[in-house]
């Protein structure tokens, strides 16, 4: 790939923030894997902390909240969200 192609590819990438709720704390590896699978690069990963929900969601009162920032092209970001929603079902 030439320098021009590399520059164009980098210009197309944007930074995104992904926040998520998990039932099990170790599920964060699935989120990270989904980002990498679609060509995203994680630039920052926040801590995964337990939180108590104001009301139950799918009969869960306590879940784990986490977030990360990643860089990817727009199409990949859409695929990441679609893939994570499919895993949640």
N, C-alpha and C positions, 0 to 999 in steps of 0.2 A: 504494500500500500504506500502510496506517495505521501509526502508531507501535506499536500493539498487535500487529499482524501481524508487523512487523519484530522486535519483542521476542520473540515466540513462535518465529520462525524461528531467531533467534540462540540461544535456549535449547536448541533441538533439536540444534544443531551441537556436535560434540565434537572434541577434538584427537587425532590418530592419529600414530603413528610408522610410517614405511614404510622398511624396509631392503631393499636389492636387490643382486644380483650381475649384472654385465654382462660380455659378452664383449668389446665395444668401448666405450671410454670415451665416445664421442659419443652412445651410445644413451640417455644420461640425459635427453635432450630428449624421447624417447618416453615416459618415465616421467612427467615433468612435464606433458606434453600430456595424458596419460591422467587425471591428477588434475584438471586444469583442465576437461577435457571433461565430467566428471561433476559439476562444480560445486564442487570442492574448492579451497581457497585455501592455497597453500604459505606457511607462517609461518617456516620455517627450512630451509635446505638445507645439508647438510654437504658436505665435499669428497669427490670420487670418487678413490679411491686404488687402485693395483694391489696385489693380494695373491696370494701363492702358496698354493694349496690343499694340504691335507695328503694328499689323494688326488685323482686326476682325476675330474671330473664332465663327462660328455659329451665326453670326450677333451681337456678343457681343464685345463691345470695352473696357469695364471695367469688371473685374472679381475679385474674392477674392482668394488670395494665402495663403495656409496654409501648415504646415508640422507637422509630429509627428514621434517619434521613438517608436517602439514596439518590444516586444519579443514574438516569436512564433516558432513553428516547421515549417520546410520548406513547408510541404504540406498545412498547414494552410495559410501561406503567399501567396501561389499560389491561394488558394480559395478566399482570401481577394481581391486580384487584379482582379480576374475573376468577383467576385460579384460587385465590384465598377464599372468595365467597363460595366456590364450589366445594372446597375442603370443609368449610364450616357446616355444610348441610349434611 
